[in-house]
């Protein structure tokens, strides 16, 4: 089981990745704001899936914070600008 870090987790693709990965993996959902975090928190998930989901609000301009792989993530899905 991998632990995925998904940036932009509140977006359309991010939400789909969360739903696709959670049945078999852990997910660290990274968003830019509390409002975006509310969108991720509102996803319909099973109790087991919710237990494998961590939510992190980070400043995307803080490259160091993103490189540290929050919560020990071992894989990542990010959008390169």
N, C-alpha and C positions, 0 to 999 in steps of 0.2 A: 504494500500500500504506500503510495506516494503522498506527500503533503504539498498540495499545490498552492501557490500564491497567485491570485488573479487581481490585477489592477483594473480599475474601471468596472468593478464588479456590479455596480448598479445599472450599467448600460444593458442594452438588448443582448449583445454577445456575452457579456459577463454573466448575466443571469442565466443564460442558456448553458454556459460552461459549468456554473455552479450545480445546476440541476443534473447535468450529464455526469459530472465527476463524483458527486457525493455518494452515490450508491456503493462505490468501491474505494474511494480515496477521502482523505481529509482535505479541507479547503480553508485557506486564509483569504478572505475577501477584503481587498484594500480599496477604499474610497476616499474622496477628497473632503467630504463634509458630513455633518450629522444628518442632514436631509437625505443625502445619498445613502447613508447607513440605514436610515429608516426604510428605504426602498428594499434593501437586501433583507432586513429583518422581517419584512412583510411577505417574503416568499413562502409558499405553501410547501412545507417539508415534513417528513416523518420525524418522530422523536430521535431515532438513530441518526438521521441525516443532520438534524439540528445539533446533535452532540459532536459531529465531525466538522462543524462550521465555526470558524473564528472570524470576527469582524474587526478591522483595524482602520481608523481614520488617520491618514497621513498626508502631509504636504508633498505633492509630487515633485516640487522643486528641490526637496531635500533628498538628494541622490544617495547620501550616506544611509538614510533611513530605509530607502528602497533596496539598497544593496545588502543590508543586514539580513534580509529574508525574514520578515517578521514571524514570530512564533515557530521558528525552526523549519520553514518551508524548504522542501528538497527539490521542487520543480516550480516553474513559473510560466504564466501566460500573460504577456504584457503587450501593449500596443506601442510600437516605436514611432516617435514623432518625426 
